[in-house]
C-alpha cells in the first residue's frame, strides 16, 4: 500500500473520456512522475488528487483517508500541498509575507487580514518561515515584493509557501516550466535536498524528461486518459509502447 492510492478512477467531460480506469500507487518518501502527451489526462488526474474534481467512479485515498469531497483547507490539513503550473503568489506582498500567510492559515483555518497582522511577529512562525526561505535559498530576498521576482524565484517562493504547511505529499505541476536549463538544474538539486531533509513524498507532472529521469523513482505514463506503462525510469526510457505513444529519446 502506498501513501497515495488511486483505484479505478474514471472522469468524463460530456462526451470526452478524460480518465479511464486509472490505478496509481505512490510509495511513501518516493518521487513519482506522471507523464504523457498533451491531453493525456495528467492535469485532470492531479485535480482529482487534490479534491478539485470528483471522479465519476473510483477512489483516491491518502494515508487511508479519502480526499474526495474535501475542502482545500481540509486537503492541506491532511498533509497534501500543491505547486501550480503558474505560480500562485501575492504580488503586492513581500516574499516573507507570502510565506507567512499559509503558515498562519494552517493554524487558523482561514486568512483574515486583521488576525494575520497580529502574528507577523510571532516568533515561532517567523522562525519557521525563515527556515523555509533559507532552505529555498531565498532568505536574502525576504523583503522583496514578490511581483519583482524572476520566474524561477516565483516558483521557489510558491514551493516555500507549500513547504511551510509541513506537507507529507507535495504535488508539483510542471515545476520547471519556462525555466532556462541552469534554473532547471538548480530546481532539480533543490527538490532533491527538500526530499532528503524533510522526507516528503512527491508526485510530479512534468514534460521535461531531463527533470523526470533526474528525480523520479517511478514513472506512470498516461495516454488518452489511461495508464499505458508504470515502471522504474530505466525501463521506461526504452519501452516500445512509450516510444510509440509519446516519449521519444530522453533529453
C-alpha positions as CSV (number, residue, x, y, z in Angstrom):
1,X,0.0,0.0,0.0
2,X,1.3,3.4,-1.0
3,X,0.7,6.6,0.9
4,X,-1.4,7.7,-2.1
5,X,-3.7,5.1,-3.7
6,X,-5.8,5.8,-6.8
7,X,-8.2,3.0,-7.8
8,X,-10.5,2.7,-10.8
9,X,-10.8,6.4,-11.4
10,X,-12.9,7.5,-14.3
11,X,-13.8,11.0,-15.3
12,X,-15.8,12.3,-18.3
13,X,-16.5,15.8,-19.5
14,X,-19.5,15.4,-21.7
15,X,-18.5,13.0,-24.5
16,X,-14.8,13.2,-23.6
17,X,-13.3,10.4,-21.5
18,X,-10.6,12.3,-19.7
19,X,-9.6,9.5,-17.4
20,X,-10.3,5.8,-17.9
21,X,-9.9,3.3,-15.1
22,X,-6.7,4.9,-13.7
23,X,-4.9,3.0,-10.9
24,X,-1.9,4.5,-9.3
25,X,0.1,3.8,-6.1
26,X,2.7,6.3,-4.8
27,X,5.1,4.9,-2.3
28,X,5.9,6.9,0.8
29,X,9.1,9.0,0.6
30,X,9.4,8.5,-3.2
31,X,9.2,10.7,-6.2
32,X,6.6,9.5,-8.6
33,X,6.4,11.2,-12.0
34,X,3.2,11.3,-14.2
35,X,4.0,11.9,-17.8
36,X,2.2,11.8,-21.2
37,X,1.4,13.9,-24.2
38,X,-0.9,16.9,-24.1
39,X,-4.4,15.8,-23.5
40,X,-3.3,12.6,-21.8
41,X,-5.3,13.4,-18.6
42,X,-2.4,14.5,-16.3
43,X,-3.9,17.7,-15.1
44,X,-7.4,16.1,-14.7
45,X,-5.7,13.4,-12.5
46,X,-3.9,15.9,-10.5
47,X,-7.1,17.8,-9.8
48,X,-8.7,14.6,-8.6
49,X,-5.8,14.1,-6.2
50,X,-6.4,17.4,-4.5
51,X,-10.2,17.1,-4.4
52,X,-10.7,19.9,-7.0
53,X,-12.5,17.4,-9.3
54,X,-14.7,14.4,-8.2
55,X,-14.2,11.3,-10.3
56,X,-17.3,9.7,-11.8
57,X,-16.2,6.4,-10.3
58,X,-13.2,5.2,-8.3
59,X,-11.4,6.3,-5.2
60,X,-8.5,8.5,-4.2
61,X,-7.0,7.6,-0.8
62,X,-4.3,9.4,1.1
63,X,-2.9,7.6,4.1
64,X,-6.1,5.5,4.3
65,X,-8.4,8.5,4.1
66,X,-10.5,9.6,1.1
67,X,-9.7,13.1,-0.3
68,X,-12.9,13.2,-2.3
69,X,-15.4,15.9,-1.4
70,X,-13.0,17.7,1.0
71,X,-12.3,21.5,1.0
72,X,-8.8,22.8,0.1
73,X,-8.2,23.6,3.8
74,X,-9.1,20.0,4.7
75,X,-6.8,18.7,2.0
76,X,-3.9,20.8,3.4
77,X,-4.7,19.6,6.9
78,X,-4.4,16.0,5.7
79,X,-0.9,16.8,4.6
80,X,-1.2,17.5,0.9
81,X,0.1,20.6,-0.8
82,X,0.2,21.6,-4.5
83,X,2.6,23.7,-6.5
84,X,0.6,25.1,-9.5
85,X,2.0,25.4,-13.1
86,X,1.5,29.1,-12.9
87,X,2.8,30.4,-9.6
88,X,0.0,31.5,-7.2
89,X,1.6,34.2,-5.1
90,X,0.6,37.6,-3.7
91,X,2.4,40.0,-5.9
92,X,1.8,43.0,-3.7
93,X,3.3,41.3,-0.6
94,X,6.9,40.7,0.3
95,X,8.5,37.3,0.0
96,X,8.4,36.9,3.8
97,X,4.7,37.9,4.0
98,X,3.8,35.4,1.3
99,X,5.4,32.5,3.3
100,X,3.8,33.7,6.5
101,X,0.2,33.5,5.0
102,X,0.0,29.7,4.7
103,X,2.0,29.3,7.9
104,X,-0.7,31.3,9.7
105,X,-3.7,29.9,7.7
106,X,-2.6,26.3,8.5
107,X,-3.1,27.1,12.2
108,X,-6.1,29.4,11.9
109,X,-8.0,27.6,9.2
110,X,-8.7,30.9,7.2
111,X,-6.9,34.0,6.2
112,X,-8.2,37.1,7.9
113,X,-6.1,40.2,7.4
114,X,-6.6,41.8,10.8
115,X,-5.7,38.5,12.6
116,X,-2.7,37.9,10.2
117,X,-1.2,41.2,11.1
118,X,-1.1,40.3,14.8
119,X,1.0,37.2,14.2
120,X,3.6,38.7,11.8
121,X,6.0,38.9,14.7
122,X,5.0,35.7,16.5
123,X,8.5,34.2,17.0
124,X,7.7,30.5,16.3
125,X,6.0,31.3,13.0
126,X,8.7,33.8,12.0
127,X,11.4,31.2,12.7
128,X,9.5,28.6,10.6
129,X,9.2,31.0,7.7
130,X,12.8,32.0,7.9
131,X,14.0,28.3,8.0
132,X,12.0,27.6,4.8
133,X,13.3,30.6,3.0
134,X,16.9,29.6,4.0
135,X,16.3,26.1,2.6
136,X,15.0,27.6,-0.7
137,X,18.0,30.0,-0.9
138,X,15.7,33.0,-0.7
139,X,16.3,34.4,2.7
140,X,18.3,37.3,1.2
141,X,15.1,38.2,-0.8
142,X,12.7,38.2,2.2
143,X,11.9,41.9,1.9
144,X,11.5,42.0,-1.8
145,X,8.0,42.3,-3.3
146,X,7.2,39.0,-4.9
147,X,6.0,40.7,-8.2
148,X,9.6,41.7,-8.9
149,X,11.0,38.2,-8.6
150,X,12.2,36.2,-11.6
151,X,10.1,33.3,-12.8
152,X,12.4,30.9,-11.2
153,X,12.3,32.7,-7.8
154,X,8.5,32.8,-8.1
155,X,8.4,29.1,-8.4
156,X,10.7,28.7,-5.5
157,X,8.5,31.1,-3.4
158,X,5.4,29.0,-4.2
159,X,7.3,25.9,-3.1
160,X,8.2,27.6,0.1
161,X,4.6,28.5,0.7
162,X,3.7,24.8,0.3
163,X,6.6,23.6,2.5
164,X,5.7,25.8,5.4
165,X,2.5,23.9,5.7
166,X,4.6,20.8,6.5
167,X,3.1,18.5,3.9
168,X,3.7,14.8,3.7
169,X,2.8,14.8,0.0
170,X,3.9,17.6,-2.4
171,X,2.2,17.7,-5.8
172,X,4.1,19.6,-8.4
173,X,2.6,20.6,-11.7
174,X,5.4,21.4,-14.3
175,X,7.8,22.8,-11.6
176,X,10.4,23.8,-14.2
177,X,8.1,25.2,-16.9
178,X,9.6,28.2,-18.7
179,X,12.9,27.9,-16.9
180,X,16.3,28.2,-18.5
181,X,18.4,25.0,-18.2
182,X,20.5,26.4,-15.4
183,X,17.4,27.3,-13.4
184,X,16.0,23.8,-14.2
185,X,19.1,22.1,-12.9
186,X,19.0,24.3,-9.7
187,X,15.4,23.3,-9.2
188,X,16.3,19.6,-9.6
189,X,19.0,19.9,-6.9
190,X,16.7,21.9,-4.7
191,X,13.9,19.2,-4.9
192,X,16.4,16.5,-4.1
193,X,17.5,18.5,-1.0
194,X,13.9,19.1,0.1
195,X,13.1,15.4,-0.2
196,X,16.2,14.3,1.8
197,X,15.8,16.8,4.5
198,X,12.0,16.6,5.0
199,X,11.1,13.0,4.0
200,X,8.4,14.3,1.7
201,X,6.7,12.2,-0.9
202,X,6.4,13.9,-4.3
203,X,4.2,13.4,-7.3
204,X,5.3,15.4,-10.3
205,X,3.7,16.2,-13.6
206,X,6.5,17.3,-16.0
207,X,7.2,17.5,-19.7
208,X,10.9,17.9,-19.4
209,X,12.4,14.4,-19.5
210,X,15.7,15.6,-18.0
211,X,13.8,16.6,-14.9
212,X,11.7,13.3,-14.8
213,X,14.7,11.0,-15.2
214,X,16.8,13.0,-12.8
215,X,14.3,12.9,-9.9
216,X,11.7,10.1,-10.3
217,X,11.9,6.7,-8.5
218,X,8.9,5.5,-10.6
219,X,7.1,6.8,-13.6
220,X,3.5,6.4,-14.8
221,X,2.8,7.1,-18.5
222,X,-0.7,8.2,-19.4
223,X,-2.1,8.0,-23.0
224,X,-5.6,9.2,-23.7
225,X,-6.5,9.2,-20.1
226,X,-5.4,5.6,-19.5
227,X,-2.2,4.3,-17.8
228,X,0.0,2.9,-20.6
229,X,3.1,1.9,-18.6
230,X,4.3,2.2,-15.0
231,X,7.8,1.3,-14.1
232,X,11.2,2.5,-12.9
233,X,12.9,5.2,-15.1
234,X,15.5,2.8,-16.6
235,X,12.7,0.6,-18.0
236,X,10.5,3.5,-19.1
237,X,13.2,5.1,-21.3
238,X,13.3,2.3,-23.9
239,X,9.8,0.9,-23.5
240,X,8.4,0.4,-27.0
241,X,4.8,1.4,-26.0
242,X,6.2,4.7,-24.6
243,X,8.3,5.4,-27.6
244,X,5.3,4.9,-29.9
245,X,2.9,6.9,-27.8
246,X,5.0,9.9,-26.9
247,X,8.4,9.8,-25.3
248,X,11.0,9.5,-28.0
249,X,14.5,9.8,-26.7
250,X,15.1,11.2,-23.2
251,X,16.8,14.6,-23.2
